[in-house]
Amino acid sequence: MTGKSLRRFLLLFAGVLLLSALVWRAGPQDILDQLLSVGWGFGILLLLSLAWNTTAALAWRMLFDRNHPTIGWKRLWHTRLAGEAVNTLTPFLNLGGEPVKVWLLKEHLDGDQGATYVVLDKTIYFLASLLYMASGLLLGFLVFTGEPMILGAACALLTVWLVAIGWIIRRQRKGHTILGFMNLLEKIGVKFSHERRERMERIDADLAAFWETHQIRFLMALSLHFLGRVFRAVDVWVIAWLLGMDMNFLAAYVISAAAVIINAAFSFIPGALGAYEGGHGLLLKSLGLGMEGGVSMGILRRVRTLTFAGLSYLLLVFRPDTGNAPAEEGVES
């Protein structure tokens, strides 16, 4: 086992211990009773997952125009679901599924074009997530009036992410994103062939061209990605109802945005295991809804996410052979 694999295993083990401690403290039987009470409502949660993933796929579709090769809606939806399933089921900081998306697009786009659209979509997705977290934080000052430390920590994290996303977009607009990373890697001894550098230059040029000429498409994709995040607030609201909690939509919105912050802050732990459930527990405890209710909500959301990812992964395993004729599926903007 390599040092990196050992660290990942130890972090995962720490997450398991943390989750076990949370369940023990909150009451295993109480949590089990709450989870079992959901019953048929679990199907509603899977439908909500389908809704926000479909919205995200539509946002991705907005990036394509008539001057570029297009692919059909069905293929693009399938590609996103399969790629995000890999992101969820593998501990690669939400990036492991992006090469899978490029691979699935290869029947319609060459590798450089596919990589361009994947990078653009991921950038806009992260920006929408940042805006969602920021809006949740602002509303949090109304919901969590007695938790200045929680809100202060969230403000600090959002500031860091805002600077990072702003820097990435600025580099993309200048056409020096991927080459900049390559230059950094070369300084520490990683070598790249001339052909690889030329390919990365083409991707950088395509990224810069998009930001220069497609502001409307950017705003449309950003709005749809943000809408997909709002579906997650509905998700928290529905789970609270299924668990018998009295929670208004404003509180559900804040909790769902806080969950995104927790996931990002503890991304060094695979799946933010333990931290995610503990964060839900602390948030609901602050609202007077009980630690056990929050832990149950966090566990239920994780189980639903893993179930949906497992079902989506079947799209990758049983990928239909579509051949090399994208024109039959093509959809004009």
C-alpha positions as CSV (number, residue, x, y, z in Angstrom):
1,M,0.0,0.0,0.0
2,T,1.4,3.4,-1.0
3,G,1.7,6.3,1.3
4,K,-1.2,8.1,-0.4
5,S,-3.4,5.0,-0.3
6,L,-2.6,4.6,3.4
7,R,-3.5,8.2,4.2
8,R,-6.8,7.8,2.4
9,F,-7.5,4.5,4.3
10,L,-6.7,6.1,7.6
11,L,-8.9,9.1,6.8
12,L,-11.8,6.8,5.8
13,F,-11.3,4.8,9.0
14,A,-11.4,8.1,11.0
15,G,-14.6,9.0,9.2
16,V,-16.2,5.6,10.1
17,L,-15.2,6.1,13.8
18,L,-16.7,9.6,13.8
19,L,-19.9,8.4,12.2
20,S,-20.1,5.5,14.7
21,A,-19.6,7.8,17.6
22,L,-22.4,10.1,16.3
23,V,-24.8,7.3,15.9
24,W,-24.0,6.0,19.4
25,R,-24.4,9.4,21.0
26,A,-27.6,10.2,19.2
27,G,-29.1,6.8,19.9
28,P,-28.8,3.9,17.4
29,Q,-32.4,2.7,18.0
30,D,-33.9,6.2,17.6
31,I,-32.0,6.7,14.3
32,L,-33.0,3.3,13.0
33,D,-36.6,3.9,13.8
34,Q,-36.5,7.3,12.0
35,L,-34.8,5.8,8.9
36,L,-37.3,2.9,8.7
37,S,-40.2,5.4,9.0
38,V,-39.3,6.9,5.7
39,G,-40.6,3.9,3.7
40,W,-42.0,4.7,0.3
41,G,-40.7,8.3,0.7
42,F,-37.3,7.1,-0.3
43,G,-38.6,6.9,-3.8
44,I,-39.5,10.6,-3.7
45,L,-35.9,11.3,-2.7
46,L,-34.6,9.3,-5.7
47,L,-36.9,11.3,-8.0
48,L,-35.4,14.5,-6.5
49,S,-31.9,13.3,-7.3
50,L,-33.1,12.6,-10.9
51,A,-34.6,16.1,-11.1
52,W,-31.4,18.0,-10.1
53,N,-29.1,15.7,-12.2
54,T,-31.4,16.3,-15.2
55,T,-31.3,20.0,-14.6
56,A,-27.5,19.9,-14.5
57,A,-27.4,18.0,-17.7
58,L,-29.6,20.6,-19.3
59,A,-27.2,23.3,-18.0
60,W,-24.4,21.4,-19.7
61,R,-26.4,21.3,-23.0
62,M,-26.6,25.1,-22.9
63,L,-22.8,25.3,-23.5
64,F,-23.1,23.8,-27.0
65,D,-24.0,25.9,-30.0
66,R,-24.5,25.5,-33.7
67,N,-20.9,26.3,-34.5
68,H,-19.7,23.2,-32.6
69,P,-20.5,19.5,-32.9
70,T,-23.5,18.6,-30.9
71,I,-24.8,15.5,-29.3
72,G,-28.3,14.4,-28.5
73,W,-29.9,15.2,-25.2
74,K,-30.2,11.5,-24.3
75,R,-26.5,10.9,-24.7
76,L,-25.5,14.0,-22.8
77,W,-27.9,13.1,-19.9
78,H,-26.5,9.5,-19.9
79,T,-22.9,10.8,-19.9
80,R,-23.5,13.2,-16.9
81,L,-25.2,10.5,-14.8
82,A,-22.4,8.0,-15.4
83,G,-19.6,10.5,-14.8
84,E,-21.2,11.8,-11.6
85,A,-21.7,8.2,-10.4
86,V,-18.0,7.7,-10.6
87,N,-17.4,11.0,-8.8
88,T,-19.7,9.8,-6.0
89,L,-18.4,6.2,-5.7
90,T,-14.6,7.0,-5.9
91,P,-12.6,9.2,-3.5
92,F,-11.1,11.6,-6.1
93,L,-12.3,14.9,-4.8
94,N,-15.3,15.1,-7.1
95,L,-13.1,14.9,-10.2
96,G,-12.7,11.2,-10.9
97,G,-15.7,11.1,-13.2
98,E,-14.6,13.9,-15.5
99,P,-12.3,11.7,-17.6
100,V,-15.1,9.3,-17.9
101,K,-17.3,12.0,-19.4
102,V,-14.6,12.9,-21.9
103,W,-14.4,9.2,-22.8
104,L,-18.2,8.8,-23.2
105,L,-18.2,11.9,-25.5
106,K,-15.5,10.6,-27.8
107,E,-18.1,9.2,-30.2
108,H,-19.3,12.7,-30.9
109,L,-16.3,15.0,-30.0
110,D,-12.6,14.5,-30.1
111,G,-10.7,14.4,-26.8
112,D,-9.8,18.1,-26.9
113,Q,-13.3,19.3,-27.6
114,G,-14.8,16.9,-25.0
115,A,-12.3,18.1,-22.4
116,T,-13.2,21.7,-23.1
117,Y,-16.9,21.2,-22.5
118,V,-16.2,19.1,-19.4
119,V,-13.9,21.8,-17.9
120,L,-16.4,24.5,-18.7
121,D,-19.3,22.7,-17.2
122,K,-17.3,21.8,-14.0
123,T,-16.2,25.4,-13.6
124,I,-19.8,26.8,-13.9
125,Y,-21.0,24.0,-11.6
126,F,-18.6,25.1,-8.9
127,L,-19.4,28.8,-9.4
128,A,-23.2,28.0,-9.0
129,S,-22.3,26.0,-5.9
130,L,-20.4,28.9,-4.5
131,L,-23.3,31.3,-5.2
132,Y,-25.7,28.8,-3.6
133,M,-23.5,28.6,-0.5
134,A,-23.2,32.4,-0.3
135,S,-27.0,32.8,-0.5
136,G,-27.5,30.1,2.1
137,L,-24.9,31.9,4.4
138,L,-26.8,35.2,4.0
139,L,-30.1,33.6,4.9
140,G,-28.3,31.8,7.7
141,F,-28.0,35.1,9.6
142,L,-31.8,35.0,9.8
143,V,-32.0,31.3,10.8
144,F,-29.0,30.8,13.1
145,T,-29.0,34.0,15.0
146,G,-27.2,32.6,18.0
147,E,-24.4,30.8,16.1
148,P,-21.8,33.5,15.2
149,M,-18.9,31.0,15.2
150,I,-20.6,28.7,12.7
151,L,-21.4,31.7,10.4
152,G,-18.0,33.2,10.8
153,A,-16.2,30.0,9.8
154,A,-18.5,29.6,6.8
155,C,-17.7,33.2,5.7
156,A,-14.0,32.5,5.9
157,L,-14.3,29.3,3.8
158,L,-16.5,31.0,1.2
159,T,-13.9,33.8,0.9
160,V,-11.2,31.3,0.1
161,W,-13.4,29.5,-2.5
162,L,-14.5,32.8,-4.1
163,V,-10.8,33.7,-4.6
164,A,-10.0,30.3,-6.0
165,I,-13.0,30.2,-8.5
166,G,-12.4,33.8,-9.5
167,W,-8.7,33.0,-10.2
168,I,-9.7,29.9,-12.3
169,I,-12.2,31.8,-14.4
170,R,-9.7,34.7,-14.9
171,R,-7.1,32.2,-16.2
172,Q,-9.7,30.6,-18.5
173,R,-10.6,33.9,-20.0
174,K,-6.9,34.6,-20.7
175,G,-6.4,31.2,-22.2
176,H,-3.7,30.0,-19.8
177,T,-5.4,27.6,-17.4
178,I,-4.2,24.1,-18.3
179,L,-0.9,25.3,-19.6
180,G,-0.4,27.2,-16.4
181,F,-0.8,24.0,-14.4
182,M,1.5,22.1,-16.8
183,N,4.2,24.8,-16.3
184,L,3.8,24.4,-12.5
185,L,4.2,20.7,-12.8
186,E,7.2,21.0,-15.0
187,K,8.9,23.0,-12.3
188,I,8.7,20.1,-10.0
189,G,10.0,17.6,-12.5
190,V,7.0,16.4,-14.5
191,K,7.7,16.3,-18.2
192,F,5.2,16.8,-21.1
193,S,5.6,16.1,-24.8
194,H,5.4,18.8,-27.4
195,E,2.3,17.2,-28.8
196,R,0.6,17.2,-25.4
197,R,1.4,20.9,-24.9
198,E,-0.1,21.7,-28.3
199,R,-3.3,19.9,-27.4
200,M,-3.6,21.7,-24.1
201,E,-3.0,25.0,-25.9
202,R,-6.0,24.2,-28.1
203,I,-8.2,23.5,-25.1
204,D,-7.1,26.8,-23.4
205,A,-7.9,28.6,-26.7
206,D,-11.4,27.1,-26.8
207,L,-12.0,28.0,-23.1
208,A,-11.0,31.6,-23.8
209,A,-13.2,31.8,-26.9
210,F,-16.2,30.6,-24.9
211,W,-15.8,33.3,-22.2
212,E,-15.3,35.9,-24.9
213,T,-18.3,35.1,-27.1
214,H,-20.9,33.1,-25.1
215,Q,-21.9,35.2,-22.1
216,I,-25.6,34.4,-22.6
217,R,-25.0,30.7,-22.7
218,F,-22.8,31.0,-19.5
219,L,-25.6,32.8,-17.7
220,M,-28.2,30.2,-18.8
221,A,-26.0,27.3,-17.7
222,L,-25.2,29.1,-14.4
223,S,-28.9,29.6,-13.7
224,L,-29.8,26.0,-14.4
225,H,-27.0,24.7,-12.2
226,F,-28.2,27.1,-9.4
227,L,-31.7,25.7,-9.9
228,G,-30.3,22.2,-9.5
229,R,-28.9,23.3,-6.1
230,V,-32.3,24.6,-5.1
231,F,-33.7,21.1,-5.6
232,R,-31.4,20.1,-2.8
233,A,-33.2,22.5,-0.5
234,V,-36.4,20.8,-1.5
235,D,-34.7,17.5,-0.7
236,V,-33.9,18.6,2.9
237,W,-37.5,20.0,3.3
238,V,-39.0,16.7,2.1
239,I,-36.7,14.6,4.4
240,A,-37.7,16.8,7.4
241,W,-41.3,16.1,6.6
242,L,-40.7,12.4,6.2
243,L,-39.0,12.3,9.5
244,G,-41.8,14.2,11.2
245,M,-39.9,17.4,11.8
246,D,-41.4,20.9,11.7
247,M,-39.1,22.8,9.4
248,N,-39.8,25.7,7.0
249,F,-38.3,26.0,3.6
250,L,-36.0,28.8,4.6
251,A,-34.3,26.6,7.2
252,A,-34.1,23.7,4.7
253,Y,-32.4,26.0,2.2
254,V,-29.8,27.1,4.7
255,I,-29.1,23.5,5.8
256,S,-28.7,22.3,2.3
257,A,-26.3,25.1,1.5
258,A,-24.4,24.4,4.8
259,A,-24.1,20.7,3.7
260,V,-22.4,21.8,0.5
261,I,-19.9,23.9,2.6
262,I,-19.3,20.9,4.9
263,N,-18.7,18.6,2.0
264,A,-16.1,21.0,0.5
265,A,-14.4,21.7,3.8
266,F,-14.0,18.0,4.7
267,S,-13.3,16.8,1.2
268,F,-9.9,15.4,2.4
269,I,-12.0,12.7,4.1
270,P,-13.5,10.3,1.5
271,G,-17.1,11.4,1.1
272,A,-16.7,13.7,4.1
273,L,-17.8,10.6,6.0
274,G,-18.8,11.4,9.6
275,A,-18.4,15.2,9.1
276,Y,-21.4,15.3,6.8
277,E,-23.7,13.5,9.2
278,G,-22.3,15.4,12.2
279,G,-22.8,18.7,10.4
280,H,-26.5,17.9,9.9
281,G,-26.7,16.9,13.5
282,L,-25.3,20.2,14.8
283,L,-27.4,22.3,12.5
284,L,-30.6,20.6,13.5
285,K,-29.7,20.7,17.1
286,S,-29.2,24.4,16.8
287,L,-32.7,24.7,15.4
288,G,-34.1,22.7,18.4
289,L,-34.9,19.7,16.2
290,G,-32.5,17.2,17.9
291,M,-29.1,15.8,17.2
292,E,-30.5,12.4,16.3
293,G,-32.8,13.9,13.7
294,G,-29.9,15.7,12.0
295,V,-27.7,12.5,12.0
296,S,-30.6,10.6,10.6
297,M,-31.1,13.2,7.9
298,G,-27.4,13.1,7.0
299,I,-27.4,9.3,6.8
300,L,-30.5,9.2,4.8
301,R,-29.1,11.7,2.3
302,R,-25.9,9.7,2.0
303,V,-27.8,6.4,1.5
304,R,-30.0,8.0,-1.2
305,T,-27.0,9.6,-3.0
306,L,-25.1,6.2,-3.0
307,T,-28.2,4.4,-4.2
308,F,-28.8,6.8,-7.0
309,A,-25.1,6.7,-7.9
310,G,-25.2,2.9,-8.0
311,L,-28.2,3.0,-10.3
312,S,-26.5,5.6,-12.5
313,Y,-23.3,3.5,-12.7
314,L,-25.3,0.8,-14.4
315,L,-25.5,3.3,-17.4
316,L,-21.8,3.1,-17.6
317,V,-21.6,-0.7,-17.2
318,F,-24.3,-1.4,-19.7
319,R,-23.5,1.5,-22.0
320,P,-25.3,1.0,-25.4
321,D,-23.2,0.9,-28.5
322,T,-24.2,4.1,-30.3
323,G,-21.7,3.8,-33.1
324,N,-20.2,6.9,-34.7
325,A,-23.2,8.7,-36.1
326,P,-24.0,11.6,-33.9
327,A,-26.1,13.2,-36.5
328,E,-29.0,10.8,-35.8
329,E,-29.1,12.1,-32.2
330,G,-28.1,15.7,-32.7
331,V,-30.3,18.5,-31.3
332,E,-29.8,22.0,-32.5
333,S,-29.8,24.8,-29.9
